[in-house]
Amino acid sequence: MDFLVFQYPMITVQACLDGILLGVLFALIAYGMALQWGVMNIINIAQGDLVILGGYIAYFMYLYGIHPAWGVIVAPVIMYFVGIAIYKLVINKVVDRDLFISILATFGISILFMQLMNFAFGADVVLANSGYGTTMLFDSNVVLPNSKIFSAFISILFAACLVIYMKKSKLGRAIRATAQNARAAKILGVDTEKVYAATFGINAALCGVAGALISITFTIHPYMGLPYTIRSFMIVIVAGLGNLPGVAMSGMGLGVFEEFADYILGTEFRIGSVFLLLVLILVYRRFKLSRKREYLK
Amino acid sequence: MKNNLILYIGILIFGLAAPFLFPAFKVQLSILCVLIVLATTWNIQGGEMGYNSFGNILFYGLGMYLCASVQVGMFFPLAEWTESGGEKTFVHTPTQFFQGMAVGLIVAAIVPTIIAGLIGYSILGLRGHYFAICTLGLGVAAGEISGGIEIIGAGQGFTTPPFPDVGSLEARGEFFYFLSFFTLILTFIAVRSIYSTRFKLILNAIRDNEDKAEAMGIETMKYKIIGWMISAFFCGLAGGIMGGLVGYIDSTDVAFDGREMGVFMVLMAILGGKGTLWGPIIGATIFHIFKEGFWTFFLGWQYVALGVLIVVIVIYFPEGIMGWLREKYPERFGEVVDEKDRKAQVELK
């Protein structure tokens, strides 16, 4: 086997570093998914499309001459209201219904968003050029774009802010209480409807940040949403709900896996390998649990 | 019973006469037959068994690729066919075409069934939304991977053998119509006979409470796998026919088209009413008429309309047409209703 990865150790280092920086972004999206999954018990298939929409906001700022890095501030604000709107229109009608209904409903939203973005922004692969240059490491053998380092840094910053916000603020406490027991929270005077809306909005805002960062570091395209949904779903089921270090670790692990799959199998199988990995992880979990006569639920 | 017999004979006569009555709609009618097959078989495990799968598109696409590959590969080298764009270099004689199609359809039905049996044990152990997402992943993964395989055309697609010249211009449409209509009848008979046995009750028991069903001594895993295999058999068959009908296979846009066909089958079954025999058939017919009638008016906005349609149906109409009829006229479904009780329930709502 003459894979480049194994012959040149520097490429391995490159793949690992790329993967970790990418994985931090995945972890940010997955954090949003874990939040709304834990609080509202909804799996949002449209998660990836919210990410892409956030990316387009940054891209449009770039087109109009504003530095796309400001998208990190603007995109979450806009996406927060988009999230609230989606919640008011669709999600609040499926919150306490069968899970499959919510999956199908968000799948519909996903198709809707995909196509609307296709109409509004065109079917081209675009990226917002941040002009940050690159960093060379190890005698120029490892090349890291500064934009990736920037995006990882911003992701960690936002995640940290959110964790502190959830711990300290009143709304954060209300969200955590609702996640633990919605009924009890209601009895104790928490307006769960408001909490749900805020949760979905925060989730969408996180997606907006991640999308803005993705538009700087990678490329965006209207149909690229679903892989982000699947990645974040995968990260959440590996880490478990409410396990933040786990989310971060498995996000980075997934990033490294993807980079290696890219080098070894070829770029055309990259997305395919992500989806296959999801199936394998689920099957592995299922066999592991079935020994204890339990199942994933 | 007598009513039903007249109904069946009427539908049969209509089906046989349809291509001659509406010669312009032959392709549409064939697609309708394929859609009904897909919706009905999705309903076996989606509606009756309660395992909502987004992954039946896997078997559909697999059948499509297998049927076309066998049809070409039996007589010509497959790699050269896809390399040269196929139909220009090699030409099937009518005998070769029909032989290839027959063998191809058999392979297209058998192989997905075996695959469903093999992966069934691992996948069907998942429940609820994990199952739904896992099958969604399977379908997309299959599309992405088949898009990278050179021998079946990779990204640029795969042309299925063109219909041979048998003297009549109408022959192609009629052949595919009767093929799909025959498959539809086969599916209907199979599903109907399944639904009149204990097997259906077991599937319903699994849907209603799997743990309890297992505690009652039913080997749920065995029946779940069998149910999925039946779905896979007919999905593969439908895929094979659809491949010949469309004439061109692309990995993500035609074969493993989770965004279109994969959602359609779920949507049709839900629109008609999950867990009923006639629901998916009615749902598919209405959906197809709506799609063909209004798609052209939306002019590129059809996916937007599809997204809205999914959300609206799922939120406001999850019981489907049959479910709605059942609530309205329970006597017609053989349910004995206590009038007082019903009124009380209506008031409660």
Interface residues (C-beta under 8 A of the other chain):
Chain A: I43 V90 K93 V94 R97 D98 L99 F100 I101 I103 L104 A105 F107 G108 I109 S110 I111 L112 F113 M114 Q115 L116 N118 F119 L226 I230 F233 I237 G266 E268 F269 I271 G272 F275 L276 L278 V279 L282 V283 R286 F287 S290 Y295 L296 K297
Chain B: N52 S122 I123 G125 L126 R127 G128 H129 Y130 A132 I133 C134 L136 G137 L138 V140 A141 G143 E144 I145 G147 G148 A154 G155 R259 V263 V266 I270 G300 W301 Y303 V304 L306 G307 V308 L309 I310 V311 V314 I315 P318
